[in-house]
């Protein structure tokens, strides 16, 4: 059984569509992530993921590795 959750992550440092694509790619490459909706206007990422496969902390680290600051909400 999957344990899918929807969680918001605050993302700092995005300035353009390229930043949004970088953050989206960093998140969706993680195993267990089902979808990621990244908003430049709101500076957030809304992520649907299986918490049995990937932790929120791993999503934050993936965003940071892409060059942005992030925090789980």
One Martini backbone bead per residue (centre of mass of N, CA, C, O) as a GRO file, in nm:
protein
   73
    1UNK     BB    1   0.096   0.036   0.022
    2UNK     BB    2   0.049   0.361  -0.023
    3UNK     BB    3   0.181   0.695   0.107
    4UNK     BB    4   0.030   0.961   0.002
    5UNK     BB    5   0.144   1.300  -0.009
    6UNK     BB    6   0.086   1.651   0.050
    7UNK     BB    7   0.343   1.909   0.009
    8UNK     BB    8   0.496   2.199   0.116
    9UNK     BB    9   0.760   2.411  -0.027
   10UNK     BB   10   0.987   2.638   0.035
   11UNK     BB   11   1.132   2.863  -0.219
   12UNK     BB   12   1.450   3.006  -0.269
   13UNK     BB   13   1.584   3.188  -0.566
   14UNK     BB   14   1.374   3.234  -0.772
   15UNK     BB   15   1.351   3.412  -1.118
   16UNK     BB   16   1.252   3.184  -1.330
   17UNK     BB   17   1.170   2.932  -1.544
   18UNK     BB   18   1.440   2.783  -1.508
   19UNK     BB   19   1.413   2.745  -1.205
   20UNK     BB   20   1.156   2.580  -1.211
   21UNK     BB   21   1.276   2.347  -1.378
   22UNK     BB   22   1.501   2.272  -1.179
   23UNK     BB   23   1.321   2.203  -0.938
   24UNK     BB   24   1.138   1.999  -1.074
   25UNK     BB   25   1.363   1.801  -1.157
   26UNK     BB   26   1.480   1.745  -0.874
   27UNK     BB   27   1.218   1.620  -0.764
   28UNK     BB   28   1.124   1.408  -0.996
   29UNK     BB   29   1.389   1.221  -0.968
   30UNK     BB   30   1.265   1.107  -0.727
   31UNK     BB   31   1.184   0.847  -0.562
   32UNK     BB   32   0.821   0.870  -0.503
   33UNK     BB   33   0.754   1.091  -0.694
   34UNK     BB   34   0.459   1.203  -0.860
   35UNK     BB   35   0.458   1.531  -0.810
   36UNK     BB   36   0.527   1.882  -0.927
   37UNK     BB   37   0.437   2.219  -0.818
   38UNK     BB   38   0.587   2.512  -0.935
   39UNK     BB   39   0.597   2.849  -0.793
   40UNK     BB   40   0.710   3.164  -0.853
   41UNK     BB   41   0.504   3.352  -0.712
   42UNK     BB   42   0.494   3.171  -0.429
   43UNK     BB   43   0.756   3.005  -0.362
   44UNK     BB   44   0.661   2.698  -0.435
   45UNK     BB   45   0.619   2.343  -0.361
   46UNK     BB   46   0.400   2.087  -0.473
   47UNK     BB   47   0.407   1.756  -0.332
   48UNK     BB   48   0.371   1.424  -0.448
   49UNK     BB   49   0.430   1.151  -0.214
   50UNK     BB   50   0.597   0.863  -0.092
   51UNK     BB   51   0.683   0.822   0.243
   52UNK     BB   52   0.802   0.522   0.205
   53UNK     BB   53   1.035   0.630  -0.009
   54UNK     BB   54   1.029   0.947   0.069
   55UNK     BB   55   1.154   1.227   0.221
   56UNK     BB   56   1.133   1.553   0.290
   57UNK     BB   57   1.442   1.594   0.327
   58UNK     BB   58   1.515   1.497   0.037
   59UNK     BB   59   1.371   1.725  -0.109
   60UNK     BB   60   1.526   1.957   0.013
   61UNK     BB   61   1.807   1.857  -0.085
   62UNK     BB   62   1.746   1.867  -0.389
   63UNK     BB   63   1.696   2.171  -0.400
   64UNK     BB   64   1.972   2.255  -0.288
   65UNK     BB   65   2.143   2.109  -0.512
   66UNK     BB   66   2.012   2.316  -0.732
   67UNK     BB   67   2.050   2.617  -0.569
   68UNK     BB   68   1.836   2.624  -0.331
   69UNK     BB   69   1.612   2.714  -0.097
   70UNK     BB   70   1.455   2.502   0.167
   71UNK     BB   71   1.125   2.420   0.316
   72UNK     BB   72   0.917   2.261   0.507
   73UNK     BB   73   0.554   2.291   0.588
   0.00000   0.00000   0.00000
